[in-house]
C-alpha cells in the first residue's frame, strides 16, 4: 500500500526530473493554474512535496487528542 507521504515524494522527484534536476526551477515552475491550458500540470500544486490542502480534519482531531494525552501524562 502506498502512503500519502510516498506519493508526495514521488511527485516531488518527478518535478525535479522535469525541471532538469533543479530544486529552484521546481519552486519557480510556471505550469500551474495560470498557465496556458495546454501546458498546465496536474501535479503542480503538489510539486513541493506537500499537500496543498493540508491535513484532513480527522488528522487534526487525532493530533489534538494525542497532544492532550501527552499533556496529561507529563502533568499527571
N, C-alpha and C positions, 0 to 999 in steps of 0.2 A: 504494500500500500504506500502510495506517495503522499507525503505530508505537504501542507501548505508551504512550510519553510523550504522544502526541497524544490517545489515548483517555482517559488520566487527566486531561488538561487539559480535554477536552470534558465529562467527568463533573463536574469542579470548576466549570466555567462553568454547567452545568445546576443544580447545587446552589445556587450563588449566586443564580441566577434564581429558583429555587424558594423561597428564603428572603428574597425581596424585595430582593435586592442587598446584603444584609448578610453580610460575612465572619464576624462574630461569631455570627450566627444559624446559619451553616453549622457552626461548631465546636460550638454548643450543640444541634444538631439531635437531636430525640428519636425519630426514625423508625428507630432501629436495632433490633437483635435483641430487645431487651427491650420494644419497643413492642407494642401490640395487633396481632394478626395482620393485620388489615385496613389498618393504617397503616404496616407495615414497608416500607422502601425497599430494593430490591436493590442500589442504588448506595451505601448508607450507609457501608459500610466504606471506600469509595474517595473519599468526599466532600472530603477534604483534599488531593486531587491526588496521593496516594501509594498505592503498592500495599501493602496491609497484610501481605502475605506476604513482602515484601522481595525482594531479588534472588534469582534462581534459583541453584542450586548451580553450574551451568555458568558463570554470570556471575561468581560469586565466585572460581571457579578461574581464569577468564580474567584477572580483576583481579590475582590473586596473581602469575600468570605475568608480566603486564605490569610489575608493581612490581619483580619480580626482574630482568627485563631492563633496566629503567631503573637499578636499583642497580648492576648490572654495568657498564653504560656509564659511569656517573658515577665509579665507583671503579676502573674498569679502564683 
